[in-house]
């Protein structure tokens, strides 16, 4: 081997060894390279090592650690929750469960206090999270699947940890959130179909709403049979239906509507576009499968409008 090449190889190996021995360390904890491997994956020592491995990724996370380190059940619930967050605007979990806060302190640390209740498929781990000087006790419910341990629930306490009433289980919170909002989604099916302008003192507005696996969507939002909004966002909170599109090119529309006593959608509207002389801001009423022509003496069914 050429002496120059041999020298470069030797120096590279030495530097690699130095890098491994001096690898990044989360404050107060061993890195994966420094932690002795434990063979028995159902031992307390192995589970403690696994928790340290997971939490050593938190401070400088470079991938989706929920996907990597949470159980399949937990991650499925989380994805459903985030989708419903997006659909409705309601927020279920407003903090990062790994750091027990919304921001991570440069002095953030974790400490595994104890591992308990080990069975073939489950275990619990009590950890202490220190973030911005505040200590938070968190119990991780662990599940053994896919050949290793994964977090199946994050349980924190609002008072005395011995008081079951103070337990805050993320799984239970998400399950209730999903159940409640799926009920809202079911309730929102009443809005599917065409809704047309009723009274002549408001702009001629036609809406078409459909229910998809992502919730209510607006496939048509037309003014005066001439101008359409193409990016209307829809949300329903169980009482009010909200629609809005603030596109600079198409104009702006914002609606807050609710079913009235006779089944019409009535509420507040802000509408502006090039076919309106002035911005419309006031109340508006829409009726299902109906449209009122401005240029005809009588109200006509929506089927005539569609023709």
VOPAGU-2260 file (C-alpha; in pm, 1 decimal, decimal comma):
REM VOPAGU-2260
SITE   aa  ch    i         X         Y         Z
SITE  UNK   A    0       0,0       0,0       0,0
SITE  UNK   A    1     122,4     349,0     -77,4
SITE  UNK   A    2     267,2     504,3     241,8
SITE  UNK   A    3      59,4     822,2     195,8
SITE  UNK   A    4    -265,5     624,9     166,9
SITE  UNK   A    5    -168,9     404,3     463,9
SITE  UNK   A    6    -103,7     715,4     676,9
SITE  UNK   A    7    -445,4     868,3     585,6
SITE  UNK   A    8    -625,7     543,7     672,2
SITE  UNK   A    9    -454,6     517,0    1011,8
SITE  UNK   A   10    -530,9     883,5    1096,8
SITE  UNK   A   11    -894,2     834,4     987,1
SITE  UNK   A   12    -935,3     533,1    1217,1
SITE  UNK   A   13    -785,1     722,5    1510,6
SITE  UNK   A   14   -1014,6    1022,7    1453,8
SITE  UNK   A   15   -1317,2     794,0    1422,5
SITE  UNK   A   16   -1231,7     635,4    1756,4
SITE  UNK   A   17   -1199,7     978,0    1917,5
SITE  UNK   A   18   -1535,5    1088,8    1775,5
SITE  UNK   A   19   -1709,5     777,7    1910,5
SITE  UNK   A   20   -1559,1     816,6    2255,9
SITE  UNK   A   21   -1651,3    1188,6    2263,8
SITE  UNK   A   22   -1994,4    1161,6    2102,7
SITE  UNK   A   23   -2279,5    1408,4    2181,4
SITE  UNK   A   24   -2426,4    1349,0    2525,3
SITE  UNK   A   25   -2761,6    1462,8    2653,4
SITE  UNK   A   26   -2687,5    1639,1    2979,1
SITE  UNK   A   27   -2651,9    1391,3    3265,6
SITE  UNK   A   28   -2704,8    1077,2    3054,5
SITE  UNK   A   29   -2501,4     825,7    2859,1
SITE  UNK   A   30   -2508,4     812,8    2480,8
SITE  UNK   A   31   -2600,4     491,7    2301,0
SITE  UNK   A   32   -2231,2     434,2    2221,5
SITE  UNK   A   33   -2139,7     462,3    2591,0
SITE  UNK   A   34   -2420,6     238,7    2721,2
SITE  UNK   A   35   -2337,9    -125,3    2776,8
SITE  UNK   A   36   -2569,0    -351,9    2579,2
SITE  UNK   A   37   -2811,3    -559,4    2787,9
SITE  UNK   A   38   -2914,6    -890,5    2630,2
SITE  UNK   A   39   -3236,5    -966,3    2823,0
SITE  UNK   A   40   -3492,9    -730,9    2668,0
SITE  UNK   A   41   -3742,5    -795,8    2948,3
SITE  UNK   A   42   -3503,5    -705,4    3228,1
SITE  UNK   A   43   -3524,0    -380,0    3423,9
SITE  UNK   A   44   -3173,5    -290,1    3305,0
SITE  UNK   A   45   -3266,3    -331,0    2937,9
SITE  UNK   A   46   -3589,1    -128,6    2968,5
SITE  UNK   A   47   -3401,0     150,1    3147,2
SITE  UNK   A   48   -3145,1     145,7    2866,3
SITE  UNK   A   49   -3425,3     157,4    2606,8
SITE  UNK   A   50   -3585,3     463,3    2774,9
SITE  UNK   A   51   -3247,4     639,1    2783,0
SITE  UNK   A   52   -3195,3     557,2    2414,0
SITE  UNK   A   53   -3534,3     709,5    2329,3
SITE  UNK   A   54   -3496,2    1023,2    2538,6
SITE  UNK   A   55   -3141,3    1087,4    2419,3
SITE  UNK   A   56   -3300,9    1157,1    2078,9
SITE  UNK   A   57   -3539,3    1422,6    2213,2
SITE  UNK   A   58   -3315,9    1728,1    2244,8
SITE  UNK   A   59   -3169,6    1713,6    1891,5
SITE  UNK   A   60   -3443,1    1513,4    1721,5
SITE  UNK   A   61   -3384,6    1462,2    1350,8
SITE  UNK   A   62   -3681,0    1238,8    1271,8
SITE  UNK   A   63   -4038,1    1169,0    1382,5
SITE  UNK   A   64   -3977,3    1023,0    1727,7
SITE  UNK   A   65   -4348,9     959,3    1783,3
SITE  UNK   A   66   -4348,0     726,3    1484,4
SITE  UNK   A   67   -4017,0     569,7    1584,8
SITE  UNK   A   68   -4077,4     516,2    1956,0
SITE  UNK   A   69   -4453,1     501,4    2020,4
SITE  UNK   A   70   -4668,5     190,1    1998,6
SITE  UNK   A   71   -4880,7     129,6    1692,3
SITE  UNK   A   72   -5197,7     191,8    1893,7
SITE  UNK   A   73   -5072,7     522,8    2033,2
SITE  UNK   A   74   -4943,1     647,4    1698,6
SITE  UNK   A   75   -5270,6     559,6    1521,0
SITE  UNK   A   76   -5466,7     757,1    1783,6
SITE  UNK   A   77   -5224,4    1048,7    1748,7
SITE  UNK   A   78   -5265,0    1058,7    1369,0
SITE  UNK   A   79   -5645,8    1055,0    1401,9
SITE  UNK   A   80   -5624,7    1333,6    1659,5
SITE  UNK   A   81   -5400,4    1551,3    1441,2
SITE  UNK   A   82   -5631,3    1501,6    1141,3
SITE  UNK   A   83   -5933,7    1611,4    1345,1
SITE  UNK   A   84   -5728,6    1906,6    1477,6
SITE  UNK   A   85   -5675,5    2010,2    1117,0
SITE  UNK   A   86   -6040,5    1961,1    1019,7
SITE  UNK   A   87   -6200,3    2146,3    1309,0
SITE  UNK   A   88   -5940,0    2380,9    1450,4
SITE  UNK   A   89   -5984,1    2222,5    1794,6
SITE  UNK   A   90   -5655,5    2140,1    1968,1
SITE  UNK   A   91   -5633,3    1824,0    2177,2
SITE  UNK   A   92   -5269,8    1816,2    2294,6
SITE  UNK   A   93   -5112,6    2161,7    2313,6
SITE  UNK   A   94   -4770,4    2058,5    2441,2
SITE  UNK   A   95   -4484,4    1822,2    2354,7
SITE  UNK   A   96   -4518,2    1513,4    2574,6
SITE  UNK   A   97   -4148,2    1428,2    2539,2
SITE  UNK   A   98   -4030,3    1754,2    2697,2
SITE  UNK   A   99   -4350,3    1827,2    2896,7
SITE  UNK   A  100   -4381,7    2175,8    2753,4
SITE  UNK   A  101   -4409,1    2374,7    2433,1
SITE  UNK   A  102   -4042,2    2476,1    2422,1
SITE  UNK   A  103   -3726,2    2293,1    2519,8
SITE  UNK   A  104   -3481,3    2450,9    2762,4
SITE  UNK   A  105   -3106,7    2426,7    2680,3
SITE  UNK   A  106   -3079,4    2269,0    3027,1
SITE  UNK   A  107   -3351,1    2008,7    2960,5
SITE  UNK   A  108   -3281,3    1668,4    3117,8
SITE  UNK   A  109   -3459,4    1341,0    3186,2
SITE  UNK   A  110   -3403,7    1088,9    3463,9
SITE  UNK   A  111   -3545,6     735,9    3475,6
SITE  UNK   A  112   -3662,8     689,6    3834,8
SITE  UNK   A  113   -3792,7     332,7    3829,0
SITE  UNK   A  114   -3913,5      50,8    3607,5
SITE  UNK   A  115   -4206,2    -156,7    3735,0
SITE  UNK   A  116   -4484,2    -404,1    3648,4
SITE  UNK   A  117   -4285,1    -594,1    3385,7
SITE  UNK   A  118   -4478,1    -866,3    3202,2
SITE  UNK   A  119   -4424,1   -1034,0    2866,3
SITE  UNK   A  120   -4597,8    -746,0    2685,9
SITE  UNK   A  121   -4623,4    -447,6    2922,4
SITE  UNK   A  122   -4423,1    -244,1    3171,9
SITE  UNK   A  123   -4424,7     101,2    3329,1
SITE  UNK   A  124   -4144,6     354,0    3366,1
SITE  UNK   A  125   -4148,7     657,7    3593,0
SITE  UNK   A  126   -3932,0     940,4    3467,4
SITE  UNK   A  127   -3857,1    1292,8    3583,2
SITE  UNK   A  128   -3844,1    1567,3    3319,5
SITE  UNK   A  129   -3665,4    1890,5    3408,2
SITE  UNK   A  130   -3754,9    2173,4    3169,0
SITE  UNK   A  131   -3693,4    2543,0    3239,5
SITE  UNK   A  132   -3622,1    2453,6    3602,5
SITE  UNK   A  133   -3956,7    2278,6    3653,4
SITE  UNK   A  134   -3975,3    1908,3    3739,4
SITE  UNK   A  135   -4253,9    1696,6    3589,5
SITE  UNK   A  136   -4317,9    1336,0    3685,4
SITE  UNK   A  137   -4439,0    1123,2    3393,4
SITE  UNK   A  138   -4534,1     757,6    3390,2
SITE  UNK   A  139   -4472,8     583,6    3059,5
SITE  UNK   A  140   -4690,6     284,3    2987,2
SITE  UNK   A  141   -4477,5      60,1    2768,3
SITE  UNK   A  142   -4574,2    -211,3    2523,4
SITE  UNK   A  143   -4349,3    -483,1    2385,1
SITE  UNK   A  144   -4409,3    -517,1    2011,2
SITE  UNK   A  145   -4201,9    -543,7    1694,5
SITE  UNK   A  146   -3921,2    -691,4    1904,8
SITE  UNK   A  147   -3873,8    -397,9    2142,9
SITE  UNK   A  148   -4039,2    -162,9    2393,7
SITE  UNK   A  149   -4250,3     131,3    2273,1
SITE  UNK   A  150   -4439,6     404,1    2459,6
SITE  UNK   A  151   -4809,1     314,8    2469,3
SITE  UNK   A  152   -4926,0     607,3    2684,0
SITE  UNK   A  153   -4795,3     917,5    2863,0
SITE  UNK   A  154   -4956,0     965,1    3205,1
SITE  UNK   A  155   -4894,4    1280,1    3407,0
SITE  UNK   A  156   -5048,8    1402,8    3730,5
SITE  UNK   A  157   -5217,1    1731,2    3816,5
SITE  UNK   A  158   -5206,6    1670,2    4192,0
SITE  UNK   A  159   -5115,6    1384,9    4424,2
SITE  UNK   A  160   -4984,0    1099,2    4209,1
SITE  UNK   A  161   -5165,3     852,9    4436,1
SITE  UNK   A  162   -5499,6    1011,9    4345,4
SITE  UNK   A  163   -5636,8     837,2    4035,6
SITE  UNK   A  164   -5862,3    1137,6    3972,2
SITE  UNK   A  165   -5552,2    1344,8    3898,6
SITE  UNK   A  166   -5423,5    1114,4    3624,2
SITE  UNK   A  167   -5393,1    1271,6    3280,6
SITE  UNK   A  168   -5371,5     985,7    3033,2
SITE  UNK   A  169   -5304,1    1102,8    2679,2
SITE  UNK   A  170   -5463,7     789,5    2535,2
SITE  UNK   A  171   -5787,8     851,8    2726,1
SITE  UNK   A  172   -5785,0    1219,7    2628,9
SITE  UNK   A  173   -5733,1    1137,6    2260,7
SITE  UNK   A  174   -5996,8     863,4    2260,6
SITE  UNK   A  175   -6257,0    1104,4    2403,6
SITE  UNK   A  176   -6148,7    1380,5    2164,1
SITE  UNK   A  177   -6182,2    1148,4    1863,8
SITE  UNK   A  178   -6518,3    1013,5    1982,7
SITE  UNK   A  179   -6657,4    1363,9    2037,6
SITE  UNK   A  180   -6538,2    1499,6    1704,6
SITE  UNK   A  181   -6649,8    1195,3    1506,8
SITE  UNK   A  182   -6990,3    1260,4    1658,8
SITE  UNK   A  183   -6961,5    1619,8    1534,4
SITE  UNK   A  184   -6862,3    1490,0    1189,6
SITE  UNK   A  185   -7169,9    1265,2    1184,3
SITE  UNK   A  186   -7382,3    1562,2    1284,8
SITE  UNK   A  187   -7223,5    1764,2    1003,1
SITE  UNK   A  188   -7362,3    1529,6     736,2
SITE  UNK   A  189   -7682,1    1735,6     740,8
SITE  UNK   A  190   -7493,2    2007,3     552,4
SITE  UNK   A  191   -7409,8    1793,5     247,7
SITE  UNK   A  192   -7569,5    1909,8     -77,3
SITE  UNK   A  193   -7643,8    2244,1    -245,0
SITE  UNK   A  194   -7734,1    2556,2     -48,3
SITE  UNK   A  195   -7867,4    2860,7    -232,9
SITE  UNK   A  196   -7933,3    3228,2    -170,7
SITE  UNK   A  197   -8283,1    3307,8     -41,6
SITE  UNK   A  198   -8340,9    3681,4       4,4
SITE  UNK   A  199   -8283,9    3946,4    -260,8
SITE  UNK   A  200   -8101,1    4194,4     -36,6
SITE  UNK   A  201   -7787,8    3976,9     -21,8
SITE  UNK   A  202   -7542,6    3854,1    -289,0
SITE  UNK   A  203   -7645,7    3551,0    -496,0
SITE  UNK   A  204   -7444,9    3279,6    -327,3
SITE  UNK   A  205   -7446,1    2909,1    -408,2
SITE  UNK   A  206   -7260,5    2648,4    -200,7
SITE  UNK   A  207   -7210,5    2277,5    -249,1
SITE  UNK   A  208   -7079,6    2078,9      48,7
SITE  UNK   A  209   -6970,5    1714,7      48,6
SITE  UNK   A  210   -6856,0    1486,3     329,5
SITE  UNK   A  211   -6522,5    1312,0     274,4
SITE  UNK   A  212   -6300,0    1102,9     500,1
SITE  UNK   A  213   -6134,9    1432,9     594,9
SITE  UNK   A  214   -6461,8    1601,3     693,8
SITE  UNK   A  215   -6678,9    1858,8     517,8
SITE  UNK   A  216   -6539,9    2008,6     198,4
SITE  UNK   A  217   -6675,2    2283,8     -23,9
SITE  UNK   A  218   -6671,7    2185,3    -393,2
SITE  UNK   A  219   -6859,6    2492,4    -517,7
SITE  UNK   A  220   -6882,9    2848,3    -389,0
SITE  UNK   A  221   -7022,9    3076,9    -658,9
SITE  UNK   A  222   -7141,0    3439,8    -668,9
SITE  UNK   A  223   -7386,4    3566,1    -936,4
SITE  UNK   A  224   -7332,5    3249,6   -1142,1
SITE  UNK   A  225   -7009,7    3414,9   -1259,6
SITE  UNK   A  226   -6741,0    3407,7    -996,1
SITE  UNK   A  227   -6618,1    3111,1    -794,0
SITE  UNK   A  228   -6391,4    3073,6    -493,2
SITE  UNK   A  229   -6171,4    2767,1    -535,8
SITE  UNK   A  230   -5993,8    2729,4    -200,9
SITE  UNK   A  231   -6272,8    2751,0      53,7
SITE  UNK   A  232   -6181,8    2600,5     391,7
SITE  UNK   A  233   -6467,8    2444,8     590,9
SITE  UNK   A  234   -6495,0    2362,0     960,3
SITE  UNK   A  235   -6784,5    2268,1    1187,5
SITE  UNK   A  236   -6769,4    2282,0    1566,8
SITE  UNK   A  237   -7099,5    2109,8    1637,8
SITE  UNK   A  238   -7296,1    2435,1    1632,8
SITE  UNK   A  239   -7154,5    2670,8    1373,6
SITE  UNK   A  240   -7039,9    2606,2    1018,5
SITE  UNK   A  241   -6742,0    2819,7     911,6
SITE  UNK   A  242   -6629,8    2879,0     552,8
SITE  UNK   A  243   -6355,2    3110,8     435,9
SITE  UNK   A  244   -6130,9    3186,7     140,9
SITE  UNK   A  245   -5894,6    3482,7     157,4
SITE  UNK   A  246   -5737,1    3442,2    -185,8
SITE  UNK   A  247   -5605,6    3776,2    -313,8
SITE  UNK   A  248   -5678,9    3677,7    -674,1
SITE  UNK   A  249   -6032,6    3549,1    -622,2
SITE  UNK   A  250   -6147,8    3789,1    -353,1
SITE  UNK   A  251   -6246,0    3717,2       3,3
SITE  UNK   A  252   -6534,9    3533,9     165,4
SITE  UNK   A  253   -6601,4    3448,5     527,7
SITE  UNK   A  254   -6920,8    3283,3     653,8
SITE  UNK   A  255   -7037,6    3185,2    1002,9
SITE  UNK   A  256   -7364,5    2995,9     966,3
SITE  UNK   A  257   -7602,8    2794,3    1182,0
SITE  UNK   A  258   -7919,0    2598,5    1114,3
SITE  UNK   A  259   -8223,1    2803,1    1215,2
SITE  UNK   A  260   -8564,4    2681,2    1329,2
SITE  UNK   A  261   -8686,4    2605,6     975,7
SITE  UNK   A  262   -8368,1    2433,0     860,0
SITE  UNK   A  263   -8209,2    2722,4     669,7
SITE  UNK   A  264   -7843,4    2814,4     711,8
SITE  UNK   A  265   -7836,8    3165,6     850,2
SITE  UNK   A  266   -7563,3    3382,6     989,4
SITE  UNK   A  267   -7291,8    3637,3     928,0
SITE  UNK   A  268   -7116,3    3693,0     594,8
SITE  UNK   A  269   -6825,7    3898,4     463,4
SITE  UNK   A  270   -6802,0    3884,9      82,8
SITE  UNK   A  271   -6590,7    4084,6    -159,8
SITE  UNK   A  272   -6503,8    4028,6    -524,8
SITE  UNK   A  273   -6489,9    4221,1    -853,0
SITE  UNK   A  274   -6860,9    4174,4    -934,9
SITE  UNK   A  275   -6977,3    4345,3    -615,4
SITE  UNK   A  276   -6982,5    4724,6    -619,0
SITE  UNK   A  277   -6920,4    4726,5    -245,8
SITE  UNK   A  278   -6804,6    4477,3       8,0
SITE  UNK   A  279   -7100,4    4289,6     155,4
SITE  UNK   A  280   -7091,6    4254,9     530,3
SITE  UNK   A  281   -7407,7    4146,5     707,5
SITE  UNK   A  282   -7647,7    3856,2     752,1
SITE  UNK   A  283   -7726,6    3596,6     487,3
SITE  UNK   A  284   -7966,2    3300,8     457,3
SITE  UNK   A  285   -7916,0    2988,5     245,9
SITE  UNK   A  286   -8171,9    2714,3     182,3
SITE  UNK   A  287   -8095,7    2354,7      91,2
SITE  UNK   A  288   -8156,4    2261,1    -275,3
SITE  UNK   A  289   -8284,3    2612,5    -347,8
SITE  UNK   A  290   -8179,1    2928,8    -528,1
SITE  UNK   A  291   -8360,0    3260,9    -575,1
SITE  UNK   A  292   -8303,6    3422,1    -914,9
SITE  UNK   A  293   -8258,9    3796,9    -897,8
SITE  UNK   A  294   -8379,1    3834,8   -1256,6
SITE  UNK   A  295   -8700,3    3631,7   -1221,8
SITE  UNK   A  296   -9019,4    3720,5   -1036,7
SITE  UNK   A  297   -9049,2    3388,7    -849,9
SITE  UNK   A  298   -8823,0    3166,3    -654,4
SITE  UNK   A  299   -8716,4    2860,4    -847,4
SITE  UNK   A  300   -8594,5    2520,5    -734,2
SITE  UNK   A  301   -8221,6    2458,9    -757,8
SITE  UNK   A  302   -8269,4    2205,4   -1038,7
SITE  UNK   A  303   -8363,2    2495,3   -1271,1
SITE  UNK   A  304   -8046,1    2677,1   -1168,1
SITE  UNK   A  305   -7836,9    2370,2   -1244,6
SITE  UNK   A  306   -7988,6    2343,7   -1594,9
